[in-house]
Amino acid sequence: MSGGRSRWRRTGRRLARLPLLGAHVLLGVLIAAALGPGRTRHYCSTAPLAWWSRHLCRLFGVRVHRSGTPHRGAALFVANHVSWLDIFCIAAVCPTHFLAKHEVAAWPLFGWLCRRAGTAFIRRGAAGGASEAAEQLTRRLRRGGRVLVFPEGTSTDGASVRRFYPRLFHAAVLAGCPVQAIALRYPHAGSFHPTVPFVGRDTLMPHLWRLLGEPAIEVWLSFGTVHAPPHPSRDLLAKQTQAEVETLLQISPAR
């Protein structure tokens, strides 16, 4: 009986939230179109994305908690990766541009919105893909940009942190800009949220549909130490920030 009531509640939440999500996405399209492709093409203000992300989080019932202080000014932010939802949770409290996998650019409507918001894309697995992405990041950082990357190269269930690949850290070394780690977790009933992770063979629309049925989702963002330049090496930066994220999450180091 309780299982039946739970299903009805999920259905009710989806029916209530779906038209609001549609309206919010439409609003995002209008804002992105209004920004225009000219002077805002590469480095458009992150303020509209931050505002839009905060309201998207509320729509999904996501409560964002923050500890620590995001660096102000040009910086490379690095975080562990659980879900596509991470981007909007972080943007809600730390306005920044992002580096996303190239497949995101092809997602219905969301891909277009990401491109208009100044997202950079990486062709994972393609020859020269990481080097091309690092060059993009270096240019943005040198021009005073703020960029978030997920150096694990994939998403996880949140129970562990995978190795941080050092290649993208080279952008911060070349640009001579600060680096700050962000530890991200979605706690649930003393463990990790079972629905939020976007892993394996998950695709966007079914995963989005599941999230629409969830009650309140908690996310904690812990901002670590700001690593100021000059940086000794990209490899050391990757190891330091990975260890910092693991410490902030209080989980065992990745092997």
N, C-alpha and C positions, 0 to 999 in steps of 0.2 A: 504493500500500500504506500509506504513512504517512498519507494522507488518510483511509483507512478506519479506521486506529487512532485518529486524532484524533476522528473522529465517535463511535467507541465510547466514548472517554474522556468526551466531552461527555455522551453518553447516561448513562453511569455516574454522573457527577456529578449530573445532574438527578434520577436515580432515588434517589440517596442523600440529596440535599438536600430534595427535595419534601416527604417526610413530616415532616422537621424543621421546614420552613417552616410547614407546616400546624399543627404543635404549638405553634410560637412565636406564630403569629397567634392561636390559641386562647388561649394564655396572655395575650396582649395584650388580648383581649376580656374575660377574667376580671378583669384588673387594672383596665381601664377601667370595667367594671361595678361593681367594688368601690369605686371612687372616689366613685360616686354623683353625682347631678345637683345636689345642694344647694350646700354651701359651696365645692365644687371646680368648679362649673360653668364659670366664666369663667377663673379663674386658678389652676387646679389645679397642684400641684407639677410642675416639669419633671423631677424626679429619676426617676420611673418611666419617662418617655419616653426619658431619657438611657440608663438601664440597658437598656431594650428595644432601643434603636437600636444600642447597642454589640454586643449579641448578634446582632441582625439582620445587621450588617456582617460579623461572623465567619461567620455561616451562608453568606453569599454569597462568602466568601473575600476580603472587602475589608479591606485594611490601611490604616488611617488614620494619616497622618503630619501633625504640626502644627508650625508655626513661628510665633513670636510668641505673645502672651498675650491671651486674650479679656478684655474689660472685665468687671469684676464689678459687679453692680448693674444698675439700669435702663439700657437702651440700645437703640438701633435698630441692628441689624446689617444690612449690605447686601452681597450677593454676586452674582457672575456665576452663570449658571444653565446646567447641562448636562443634568441628568436628575432624575427624581423621587427617585433615590437620594441626591441632594445633601442633602436634608432630614435623612436619618438619619445621614449621615456627619458633618454639622455638629452635630446633636444629640448625637452620641456624645462630643464633646469640648467642646461649648459648649451646655449645656442652655438652651433657649429655646423660645418659642412661634413660630408661623409665620403668614405670610400666603400663601395658596395660591389658585390660580384656582378659580372656583366649580365647574368640572367635576369637580374632585377629590372634592368632597362626595358625588358620585353614584357613585364607584368602589366596586365590591363590597367590602364589609367594611372596606377601607382608608379609605374615606371616612368611615365611622362612627367608626373609631378616631381619625381626624384631628379630627373634631368633639369627641369626648370628651377629646382631649388639649388642647383649647383653641385649635385652629387658627382663624384668621380667614380669611374668603374674600372674594375680589374678583370682581365681575361684569365681566370684561374686555369692552370694546366697548359695554357698556350705558350709557345716559345716567345720569350721576351715579355710576357704579360706582366710579371712582377716588376721588371725594370722599367717598363713603360709607365706603370702606376706610380713607381717611386719618383720618376721624373715629373709627373703631374703634381704630386704632393710637394716636391721641392719648390716648384714654381709658385704654388699657392702659399706656401709657408713664407717664402721670401717676400711675397707681396703683402704680408701681414695677415694671412688667413689663419683660420682655426679649423683643423681637420681631425675627424675621429676615424680610427681604423680598428679592425678586429684581427690582430696578428695571429690568432690560432688558425685562420684560414678556413674555418668551418664553425658551425654551431654545435653545442653540446646540450646535454640534459641539465646542466648546471651543477652536477655533483662533483665535477672535476674541472681542472683547467688544462688544456692541451698546451703543447710546446708553442711558445711565441716565436714565429719565424722572424729572423732579424732583417731581412732584406728591406722591408718598408721603413725600418728605423733609420736607414741610410739617408732618407729625406731630411730628417731632423739634424743629422750630423752635417750634411751639406748646407742646409739652410741656417744652421746655428741658432735653432729655436728651442725653447723648453719642451720637455716631454712630461706628461702626467698620466698616471694609470688610474683607471676607474674599475672598481670591483662591482659587479652587478649580480644580484641574486633575487629570485622570486620565491620567498619562503611560503610554505603551505603545510599546516598541521605538523609542525616540527620537522619537516623535510623540505623537498623541493617540489615546486608546482608541477603536476603531471601533464597539464594541458598546454602551458605556455611554450615549452621547447618546440622549436621548428627544426626537426632533425630527420635523418633517414630519407624516406621517400615522400615526406610531407609536401603538399603543394598548397599554394596560397589560399585559394578560395575555400576548400574544406577546412583548413586550419582556422581561417578567419571566422567561419561559421561556428566552429566549436568555441572559439573565444567569446563570441557574441552571447553564448548561453551561460557563461561563467558569472558567478556573483563577484564580489569585490576581489580584485587581484592586488596583492602587495608587491612592490618592488623597492629594493634598497640599493642606492647608489653610494658607494664609498669612494671619495676622491683621495688619492694618495699624495705622496711627496712630489713636489715639482722638481724635476731634474733639469738644472740650468746648464746651458752650454758654457764652455766647449765640452763635447762628449768624447770620451775615450775611444769608443767603437760602437758600431751597431750591435754587435754580438753581446757586449756587456750590457747595453741598454735593454736588449730583449730579455736577458736573464734577470736583470734587476727588477724590471717592471712585472715580469711573470711571477717572480718570488713575492713581490709586493701584493699583487692581486690575490695570490694564494693565502698570504697572511691575513689580508683584509677579509677574505671569505672564510678563514679558519678551516681550510681543507688541506689534505696531504698534497705535497708537491707532485706534479706530473712526472711520469717516468718516460 
